[in-house]
Amino acid sequence: MTVSPRRYHITTFGCQMNKADSERMAGVLDDMGFEWTEDANTADLILYNTCTIRDNAEQKVYSYLGRQAKRKHEQPDLTLIVAGCVAQQEGESLLRRVPELDLVMGPQHANRLQDLLEQVFNGAQ
């Protein structure tokens, strides 16, 4: 029996720095054996990398999270992550507002994604 690899999707809101961070985090997920998918609805892990400066990112991410939070109730193994400036700014209040989130991390933690995910997969939030 072949086990298919877990799939991930990253949506990046905002600035060039976020795009670079998203590329770096995608590389980490690739190295962990995940496969990228364009369709968030087929992903096992969804990461929203946010910016507080551009494109009303905060409102957009809450809208996207609302849809995926509903999906998580049907698929509890779905991993939901918010990274970037909105995550840094909102922190604990983001977790209270969207309890389905598995991980909230500021941009300063992008280089720790693998360690943080391993903690999440072992039951931490």
DSSP file (Angstrom, degrees, kcal/mol; ACC not computed):
  #  RESIDUE AA STRUCTURE BP1 BP2  ACC     N-H-->O    O-->H-N    N-H-->O    O-->H-N    TCO  KAPPA ALPHA  PHI   PSI    X-CA   Y-CA   Z-CA
    1    1 A M              0   0    0      0, 0.0     2,-0.5     0, 0.0     0, 0.0   0.000 360.0 360.0 360.0 131.1    0.0    0.0    0.0
    2    2 A T        -     0   0    0      0, 0.0     2,-0.6     0, 0.0     0, 0.0  -0.814 360.0-147.3 -97.2 130.7    1.4    3.4   -1.0
    3    3 A V        -     0   0    0     -2,-0.5     0, 0.0     0, 0.0     0, 0.0  -0.863  18.4-133.9 -96.5 123.0    0.8    6.3    1.3
    4    4 A S        -     0   0    0     -2,-0.6     3,-0.1     1,-0.1     0, 0.0  -0.517  27.7-105.2 -76.8 144.5    0.5    9.6   -0.5
    5    5 A P        -     0   0    0      0, 0.0    29,-0.1     0, 0.0     2,-0.1  -0.266  38.1 -99.2 -66.0 153.4    2.5   12.5    0.8
    6    6 A R        -     0   0    0     27,-0.2    29,-2.4    38,-0.1     2,-0.3  -0.448  39.6-136.8 -69.5 147.0    0.7   15.2    2.7
    7    7 A R  E     -a   35   0A   0     27,-0.2    37,-2.7    35,-0.2    38,-1.6  -0.816  16.3-162.7-110.2 148.5   -0.1   18.3    0.6
    8    8 A Y  E     -ab  36  45A   0     27,-2.5    29,-2.5    -2,-0.3     2,-0.4  -0.912   6.7-163.7-127.8 156.4    0.4   22.0    1.6
    9    9 A H  E     - b   0  46A   0     36,-2.2    38,-2.7    -2,-0.3     2,-0.5  -0.998   5.1-163.6-137.0 135.2   -0.9   25.3    0.3
   10   10 A I  E     - b   0  47A   0     -2,-0.4     2,-0.5    27,-0.2    38,-0.2  -0.982   1.6-167.4-120.0 128.8    0.5   28.7    1.1
   11   11 A T  E     - b   0  48A   0     36,-2.4    38,-2.7    -2,-0.5     2,-0.5  -0.974  12.2-157.4-111.6 126.5   -1.4   31.9    0.5
   12   12 A T  E     - b   0  49A   0     -2,-0.5     2,-0.5    36,-0.2    38,-0.2  -0.904   5.8-166.7-109.5 126.6    0.7   35.0    0.7
   13   13 A F        -     0   0    0     36,-3.2     2,-0.4    -2,-0.5    41,-0.1  -0.941  49.3 -19.0-109.0 127.4   -0.8   38.4    1.5
   14   14 A G  S    S+     0   0    0     -2,-0.5    41,-0.1    36,-0.1    -2,-0.1  -0.690  88.8  40.1 105.0-133.7    1.2   41.6    1.0
   15   15 A C     >  -     0   0    0     -2,-0.4     4,-1.6     1,-0.1     3,-0.2   0.069  68.9-106.2 -78.1 170.5    4.8   42.7    0.7
   16   16 A Q  H  > S+     0   0    0      1,-0.2     4,-2.2     2,-0.2     5,-0.2   0.839 118.2  59.7 -61.9 -35.2    7.9   41.3   -1.0
   17   17 A M  H  > S+     0   0    0      1,-0.2     4,-2.5     2,-0.2    -1,-0.2   0.907 104.1  50.6 -62.0 -40.8    9.3   40.2    2.4
   18   18 A N  H  > S+     0   0    0     -3,-0.2     4,-2.9     2,-0.2    -1,-0.2   0.900 107.8  53.1 -63.2 -40.1    6.3   38.0    2.9
   19   19 A K  H  X S+     0   0    0     -4,-1.6     4,-2.1     2,-0.2    -2,-0.2   0.917 110.4  47.0 -62.1 -42.2    6.8   36.5   -0.6
   20   20 A A  H  X S+     0   0    0     -4,-2.2     4,-2.1     2,-0.2    -2,-0.2   0.913 112.7  49.4 -65.0 -42.6   10.4   35.6    0.3
   21   21 A D  H  X S+     0   0    0     -4,-2.5     4,-2.7     1,-0.2    -2,-0.2   0.903 109.8  52.0 -62.4 -40.9    9.3   34.2    3.7
   22   22 A S  H  X S+     0   0    0     -4,-2.9     4,-2.5     2,-0.2    -2,-0.2   0.903 108.9  50.0 -62.7 -41.5    6.7   32.1    1.9
   23   23 A E  H  X S+     0   0    0     -4,-2.1     4,-1.9     2,-0.2    -1,-0.2   0.910 111.7  48.5 -63.1 -41.4    9.2   30.7   -0.5
   24   24 A R  H  X S+     0   0    0     -4,-2.1     4,-1.6     2,-0.2    -2,-0.2   0.915 112.7  47.4 -65.0 -42.6   11.5   29.8    2.4
   25   25 A M  H  X S+     0   0    0     -4,-2.7     4,-2.4     1,-0.2    -2,-0.2   0.861 108.4  55.4 -68.6 -34.4    8.7   28.1    4.3
   26   26 A A  H  X S+     0   0    0     -4,-2.5     4,-2.7     1,-0.2    -1,-0.2   0.906 105.8  52.8 -61.7 -40.7    7.7   26.2    1.2
   27   27 A G  H  X S+     0   0    0     -4,-1.9     4,-2.4     2,-0.2    -2,-0.2   0.890 108.1  50.4 -61.1 -39.9   11.2   24.9    0.9
   28   28 A V  H  X S+     0   0    0     -4,-1.6     4,-1.5     2,-0.2    -2,-0.2   0.931 111.5  47.7 -63.3 -45.8   11.0   23.7    4.5
   29   29 A L  H  <>S+     0   0    0     -4,-2.4     5,-2.4     2,-0.2     4,-0.3   0.897 110.7  51.7 -64.1 -40.1    7.7   21.9    3.8
   30   30 A D  H ><5S+     0   0    0     -4,-2.7     3,-1.8     1,-0.2    -1,-0.2   0.938 109.1  50.5 -58.6 -46.6    9.2   20.3    0.7
   31   31 A D  H 3<5S+     0   0    0     -4,-2.4    -1,-0.2     1,-0.3    -2,-0.2   0.781 105.1  57.7 -63.5 -26.8   12.1   19.1    2.7
   32   32 A M  T 3<5S-     0   0    0     -4,-1.5    -1,-0.3    -5,-0.1    -2,-0.2   0.477 126.2-101.1 -82.0  -2.1    9.7   17.6    5.2
   33   33 A G  T < 5S+     0   0    0     -3,-1.8    -3,-0.2     1,-0.3   -27,-0.2   0.521  76.5 138.1  96.6   5.9    8.1   15.5    2.5
   34   34 A F      < -     0   0    0     -5,-2.4     2,-0.4    -6,-0.2    -1,-0.3  -0.477  44.2-139.5 -78.1 155.8    5.0   17.6    1.8
   35   35 A E  E     -a    7   0A   0    -29,-2.4   -27,-2.5    -2,-0.1     2,-0.2  -0.958  18.7-119.2-115.7 138.3    3.9   18.3   -1.8
   36   36 A W  E     -a    8   0A   0     -2,-0.4     2,-0.4   -29,-0.2   -27,-0.2  -0.483  28.3-171.3 -73.7 142.1    2.6   21.7   -2.9
   37   37 A T        -     0   0    0    -29,-2.5   -27,-0.2    -2,-0.2     6,-0.1  -0.997  23.6-147.8-132.4 141.4   -1.0   22.0   -4.2
   38   38 A E  S    S+     0   0    0     -2,-0.4     2,-0.8     1,-0.1    -1,-0.1   0.788  85.1  74.9 -73.3 -28.1   -2.5   25.1   -5.8
   39   39 A D    >   -     0   0    0      1,-0.2     3,-2.0   -31,-0.1     4,-0.4  -0.778  65.0-161.6 -94.6 109.6   -5.9   24.2   -4.4
   40   40 A A  G >  S+     0   0    0     -2,-0.8     3,-1.2     1,-0.3    -1,-0.2   0.804  88.9  66.0 -57.9 -29.4   -6.2   25.0   -0.7
   41   41 A N  G 3  S+     0   0    0      1,-0.3    -1,-0.3    -3,-0.1    -2,-0.0   0.604 103.1  45.5 -73.1  -9.7   -9.3   22.7   -0.5
   42   42 A T  G <  S+     0   0    0     -3,-2.0    -1,-0.3   -34,-0.0   -35,-0.2   0.390  93.4 107.4-106.7   0.8   -7.1   19.6   -1.3
   43   43 A A    <   -     0   0    0     -3,-1.2   -35,-0.2    -4,-0.4     3,-0.1  -0.483  54.9-159.0 -83.2 149.1   -4.3   20.6    1.1
   44   44 A D  S    S+     0   0    0    -37,-2.7    35,-2.7     1,-0.3     2,-0.4   0.605  89.3  35.8 -92.8 -19.4   -3.6   18.8    4.4
   45   45 A L  E     -bc   8  79A   0    -38,-1.6   -36,-2.2    33,-0.2     2,-0.5  -0.994  69.8-169.8-137.4 127.0   -1.7   21.9    5.7
   46   46 A I  E     -bc   9  80A   0     33,-3.0    35,-2.5    -2,-0.4     2,-0.5  -0.978   2.3-171.1-121.8 128.2   -2.7   25.5    4.9
   47   47 A L  E     -bc  10  81A   0    -38,-2.7   -36,-2.4    -2,-0.5     2,-0.6  -0.976   6.7-163.4-121.0 122.9   -0.4   28.4    5.7
   48   48 A Y  E     -bc  11  82A   0     33,-2.7    35,-3.0    -2,-0.5     2,-0.7  -0.931   6.7-161.5-104.2 115.4   -1.5   32.0    5.4
   49   49 A N  E     -bc  12  83A   0    -38,-2.7   -36,-3.2    -2,-0.6    35,-0.2  -0.882  22.1-162.4-100.4 116.3    1.4   34.4    5.4
   50   50 A T  E     - c   0  84A   0     33,-2.7    35,-1.8    -2,-0.7     2,-0.4  -0.588  22.4-161.3-112.5 159.0    0.1   37.8    6.3
   51   51 A C        -     0   0    0      3,-0.2     6,-0.3    -2,-0.2     7,-0.2  -0.995  10.9-156.2-133.5 137.8    1.0   41.5    6.1
   52   52 A T  S    S+     0   0    0     -2,-0.4     4,-0.1     5,-0.1     6,-0.1   0.562  89.4  56.9 -89.5  -7.8   -0.6   44.3    8.1
   53   53 A I  S    S+     0   0    0      2,-0.1     2,-0.3     3,-0.1     3,-0.2   0.890  99.0  51.2 -90.5 -43.6    0.4   47.0    5.6
   54   54 A R  S >  S-     0   0    0      1,-0.2     3,-1.8   -41,-0.1    -3,-0.2  -0.656 103.5  -4.5-110.3 152.9   -1.1   45.9    2.2
   55   55 A D  T 3  S-     0   0    0      1,-0.3    -1,-0.2    -2,-0.3     5,-0.2   0.677 106.2 -76.0  54.2  31.7   -4.4   44.8    0.6
   56   56 A N  T 3> S+     0   0    0     -3,-0.2     4,-2.1     1,-0.1     3,-0.4   0.889  74.0 169.8  49.2  41.9   -6.5   44.6    3.7
   57   57 A A  H <>  +     0   0    0     -3,-1.8     4,-2.9    -6,-0.3     5,-0.2   0.827  65.4  59.6 -57.6 -36.6   -4.7   41.4    4.5
   58   58 A E  H  > S+     0   0    0     -7,-0.2     4,-1.8     1,-0.2    -1,-0.2   0.936 108.9  42.7 -61.6 -46.6   -6.1   41.1    8.0
   59   59 A Q  H  > S+     0   0    0     -3,-0.4     4,-1.9     1,-0.2    -1,-0.2   0.894 114.4  52.2 -66.1 -39.2   -9.7   41.0    6.8
   60   60 A K  H  X S+     0   0    0     -4,-2.1     4,-2.7     1,-0.2     5,-0.2   0.927 107.7  50.6 -62.5 -44.8   -8.9   38.7    4.0
   61   61 A V  H  X S+     0   0    0     -4,-2.9     4,-2.9     1,-0.2    -1,-0.2   0.890 108.9  51.5 -65.2 -37.3   -7.1   36.2    6.2
   62   62 A Y  H  X S+     0   0    0     -4,-1.8     4,-2.0    -5,-0.2    -1,-0.2   0.891 110.6  49.6 -64.7 -37.4  -10.1   36.1    8.6
   63   63 A S  H  X S+     0   0    0     -4,-1.9     4,-1.5     2,-0.2    -2,-0.2   0.943 113.6  44.7 -64.0 -48.1  -12.4   35.4    5.6
   64   64 A Y  H  X S+     0   0    0     -4,-2.7     4,-2.1     1,-0.2     5,-0.2   0.911 112.5  52.6 -62.1 -42.8  -10.1   32.6    4.4
   65   65 A L  H  X S+     0   0    0     -4,-2.9     4,-2.9     1,-0.2     5,-0.2   0.871 102.7  58.8 -63.2 -36.7   -9.8   31.2    7.9
   66   66 A G  H  X S+     0   0    0     -4,-2.0     4,-1.4     1,-0.2    -1,-0.2   0.917 108.4  45.1 -58.4 -43.7  -13.5   31.1    8.4
   67   67 A R  H  X S+     0   0    0     -4,-1.5     4,-1.5     1,-0.2    -2,-0.2   0.927 116.8  44.0 -65.8 -44.8  -13.9   28.8    5.4
   68   68 A Q  H  X S+     0   0    0     -4,-2.1     4,-2.2     1,-0.2    -2,-0.2   0.807 106.3  60.8 -74.9 -27.9  -11.1   26.5    6.4
   69   69 A A  H  X S+     0   0    0     -4,-2.9     4,-1.2     2,-0.2    -1,-0.2   0.903 104.7  50.1 -63.2 -39.8  -12.1   26.4   10.0
   70   70 A K  H >X S+     0   0    0     -4,-1.4     4,-0.8    -5,-0.2     3,-0.5   0.921 110.3  50.0 -61.4 -43.6  -15.4   24.9    8.9
   71   71 A R  H >X S+     0   0    0     -4,-1.5     4,-2.1     1,-0.2     3,-0.8   0.868 103.0  60.7 -62.7 -36.4  -13.5   22.3    6.8
   72   72 A K  H 3< S+     0   0    0     -4,-2.2    -1,-0.2     1,-0.3     6,-0.2   0.823  96.4  60.1 -63.7 -30.2  -11.3   21.5    9.8
   73   73 A H  H << S+     0   0    0     -4,-1.2    -1,-0.3    -3,-0.5    -2,-0.2   0.842 112.8  38.4 -64.7 -31.6  -14.4   20.4   11.7
   74   74 A E  H << S+     0   0    0     -4,-0.8    -2,-0.2    -3,-0.8    -1,-0.2   0.750 128.7  34.0 -86.3 -27.3  -14.9   17.8    9.0
   75   75 A Q    ><  +     0   0    0     -4,-2.1     3,-2.3    -5,-0.1    -1,-0.2  -0.739  66.9 179.4-129.6  81.0  -11.2   17.0    8.6
   76   76 A P  T 3  S+     0   0    0      0, 0.0    -1,-0.1     0, 0.0    -4,-0.1   0.707  77.7  66.1 -60.5 -20.1   -9.6   17.3   12.1
   77   77 A D  T 3  S+     0   0    0      2,-0.1     2,-0.1   -32,-0.0    -5,-0.1   0.569  73.7 113.9 -78.9  -7.2   -6.2   16.4   10.7
   78   78 A L    <   -     0   0    0     -3,-2.3     2,-0.6    -6,-0.2   -33,-0.2  -0.446  62.0-143.4 -62.5 132.9   -6.1   19.6    8.6
   79   79 A T  E     -c   45   0A   0    -35,-2.7   -33,-3.0    -2,-0.1     2,-0.5  -0.904  14.4-165.6-104.6 122.6   -3.3   21.8    9.9
   80   80 A L  E     +c   46   0A   0     -2,-0.6    22,-2.7    20,-0.4    23,-1.5  -0.929   9.6 177.7-113.0 128.6   -4.0   25.6    9.8
   81   81 A I  E     -cd  47 103A   0    -35,-2.5   -33,-2.7    -2,-0.5     2,-0.5  -0.983  17.3-164.8-131.4 137.8   -1.3   28.1   10.3
   82   82 A V  E     +cd  48 104A   0     21,-2.2    23,-2.5    -2,-0.4     2,-0.2  -0.995  22.1 170.8-118.4 126.4   -1.2   31.9   10.3
   83   83 A A  E     +cd  49 105A   0    -35,-3.0   -33,-2.7    -2,-0.5     4,-0.4  -0.752  31.2  42.6-123.1 170.9    2.3   33.4    9.9
   84   84 A G  E  > S-c   50   0A   0     21,-1.0     4,-2.1    -2,-0.2   -33,-0.2  -0.438 103.4 -28.7  94.6-163.3    3.6   36.9    9.3
   85   85 A C  H  > S+     0   0    0    -35,-1.8     4,-2.9     1,-0.2     5,-0.2   0.850 131.5  52.5 -66.2 -39.3    2.8   40.4   10.6
   86   86 A V  H  > S+     0   0    0     -3,-0.3     4,-3.1     2,-0.2     5,-0.4   0.923 110.9  49.6 -63.3 -41.6   -0.9   39.8   11.4
   87   87 A A  H  > S+     0   0    0     -4,-0.4     4,-2.4    18,-0.2    19,-0.3   0.915 113.4  46.2 -61.0 -43.0    0.1   36.7   13.4
   88   88 A Q  H  < S+     0   0    0     -4,-2.1    -2,-0.2    17,-0.3    -1,-0.2   0.916 117.5  42.9 -65.6 -43.3    2.7   38.7   15.3
   89   89 A Q  H  < S+     0   0    0     -4,-2.9    -2,-0.2    -5,-0.1    -1,-0.2   0.900 124.4  33.5 -70.5 -42.4    0.3   41.6   15.9
   90   90 A E  H >X S+     0   0    0     -4,-3.1     3,-1.8    -5,-0.2     4,-0.6   0.832  80.7 149.3 -88.5 -35.0   -2.8   39.6   16.8
   91   91 A G  H >X S+     0   0    0     -4,-2.4     4,-1.4    -5,-0.4     3,-0.8  -0.072  73.3  11.6  45.4-119.6   -1.1   36.6   18.6
   92   92 A E  H 3> S+     0   0    0      1,-0.3     4,-2.2     2,-0.2    -1,-0.3   0.824 126.0  59.9 -60.3 -35.1   -3.2   35.1   21.3
   93   93 A S  H <> S+     0   0    0     -3,-1.8     4,-2.4     1,-0.2    -1,-0.3   0.844 102.2  54.4 -65.6 -30.6   -6.3   37.1   20.2
   94   94 A L  H <X S+     0   0    0     -3,-0.8     4,-2.4    -4,-0.6    -1,-0.2   0.913 108.3  48.6 -65.8 -42.8   -6.1   35.3   16.8
   95   95 A L  H  < S+     0   0    0     -4,-1.4    -2,-0.2     2,-0.2     6,-0.2   0.872 112.7  48.5 -64.5 -37.1   -6.1   31.9   18.6
   96   96 A R  H  < S+     0   0    0     -4,-2.2    -2,-0.2     1,-0.2    -1,-0.2   0.904 114.2  45.6 -68.4 -40.0   -9.1   33.0   20.7
   97   97 A R  H  < S+     0   0    0     -4,-2.4    -2,-0.2     1,-0.3    -1,-0.2   0.853 128.2  26.5 -72.1 -34.7  -11.0   34.2   17.6
   98   98 A V    ><  +     0   0    0     -4,-2.4     3,-2.1    -5,-0.2    -1,-0.3  -0.725  67.6 174.7-129.1  80.4  -10.1   31.2   15.5
   99   99 A P  T 3  S+     0   0    0      0, 0.0    -1,-0.1     0, 0.0    -4,-0.1   0.648  72.5  74.6 -65.3 -12.8   -9.6   28.2   17.9
  100  100 A E  T 3  S+     0   0    0     -3,-0.1   -20,-0.4   -35,-0.0     2,-0.1   0.624  72.3 110.7 -73.3 -11.6   -9.2   25.9   15.0
  101  101 A L    <   -     0   0    0     -3,-2.1   -20,-0.2    -6,-0.2     3,-0.1  -0.379  49.9-167.9 -65.0 140.0   -5.7   27.3   14.3
  102  102 A D  S    S+     0   0    0    -22,-2.7     2,-0.3     1,-0.3   -21,-0.2   0.720  71.4  16.0 -96.0 -28.4   -2.8   25.0   15.0
  103  103 A L  E     -d   81   0A   0    -23,-1.5   -21,-2.2     2,-0.0     2,-0.4  -0.981  51.7-174.3-153.1 133.4    0.0   27.5   14.9
  104  104 A V  E     +d   82   0A   0     -2,-0.3     2,-0.4    21,-0.3   -21,-0.2  -0.996  22.8 168.3-125.8 122.8    0.3   31.3   14.9
  105  105 A M  E     -d   83   0A   0    -23,-2.5   -21,-1.0    -2,-0.4   -17,-0.3  -0.995  28.6-130.8-143.9 135.4    3.8   32.6   14.3
  106  106 A G    >   -     0   0    0     -2,-0.4     3,-2.0   -19,-0.3     4,-0.2  -0.221  40.6 -97.0 -73.5 169.7    5.4   36.0   13.6
  107  107 A P  G >  S+     0   0    0      0, 0.0     3,-1.3     0, 0.0     4,-0.3   0.763 120.3  68.0 -62.4 -25.0    7.8   36.6   10.8
  108  108 A Q  G 3  S+     0   0    0      1,-0.2     3,-0.2     2,-0.1    -2,-0.0   0.646  99.3  51.8 -69.3 -12.3   10.7   36.2   13.1
  109  109 A H  G X  S+     0   0    0     -3,-2.0     3,-2.2     1,-0.1    -1,-0.2   0.349  74.5 103.0-104.5   4.9    9.8   32.5   13.5
  110  110 A A  G X  S+     0   0    0     -3,-1.3     3,-1.3     1,-0.3     4,-0.2   0.845  79.3  56.5 -57.0 -34.5    9.7   31.6    9.8
  111  111 A N  G 3  S+     0   0    0     -4,-0.3    -1,-0.3     1,-0.3     3,-0.2   0.568 103.9  55.1 -75.9  -6.3   13.1   29.9   10.1
  112  112 A R  G <> S+     0   0    0     -3,-2.2     4,-2.7     1,-0.1     5,-0.3   0.188  70.9 117.0-105.9  14.8   11.7   27.7   12.9
  113  113 A L  H <> S+     0   0    0     -3,-1.3     4,-2.9     1,-0.2     5,-0.2   0.892  73.8  50.0 -53.6 -47.5    8.8   26.3   10.9
  114  114 A Q  H  > S+     0   0    0      1,-0.2     4,-2.4     2,-0.2    -1,-0.2   0.938 113.3  45.5 -60.3 -47.3   10.0   22.7   11.0
  115  115 A D  H  > S+     0   0    0      1,-0.2     4,-1.7     2,-0.2    -1,-0.2   0.919 114.6  48.5 -61.0 -43.8   10.5   22.7   14.8
  116  116 A L  H  X S+     0   0    0     -4,-2.7     4,-2.1     1,-0.2    -1,-0.2   0.896 111.1  50.2 -65.1 -40.2    7.2   24.4   15.4
  117  117 A L  H  X S+     0   0    0     -4,-2.9     4,-3.2    -5,-0.3     5,-0.2   0.898 106.5  54.9 -65.3 -39.7    5.3   22.0   13.1
  118  118 A E  H  X S+     0   0    0     -4,-2.4     4,-0.9    -5,-0.2    -1,-0.2   0.894 108.6  49.3 -60.6 -37.9    6.9   19.0   14.9
  119  119 A Q  H  <>S+     0   0    0     -4,-1.7     5,-2.6     2,-0.2     3,-0.4   0.916 111.4  49.1 -64.9 -42.7    5.5   20.4   18.2
  120  120 A V  H ><5S+     0   0    0     -4,-2.1     3,-2.1     1,-0.2    -2,-0.2   0.930 109.1  51.7 -61.1 -46.0    2.1   20.9   16.6
  121  121 A F  H 3<5S+     0   0    0     -4,-3.2    -1,-0.2     1,-0.3    -2,-0.2   0.721 107.5  54.7 -66.1 -19.3    2.1   17.3   15.2
  122  122 A N  T 3<5S-     0   0    0     -4,-0.9    -1,-0.3    -3,-0.4    -2,-0.2   0.254 133.0 -88.4 -96.8  11.1    3.0   16.1   18.8
  123  123 A G  T < 5S+     0   0    0     -3,-2.1    -3,-0.2     1,-0.3     2,-0.1   0.442  83.4 129.1 106.0   0.6   -0.1   17.9   20.2
  124  124 A A      <       0   0    0     -5,-2.6    -1,-0.3    -6,-0.1    -2,-0.0  -0.498 360.0 360.0 -85.7 158.1    1.0   21.5   21.0
  125  125 A Q              0   0    0     -2,-0.1   -21,-0.3   -22,-0.0    -1,-0.1   0.282 360.0 360.0-125.9 360.0   -0.8   24.7   19.9
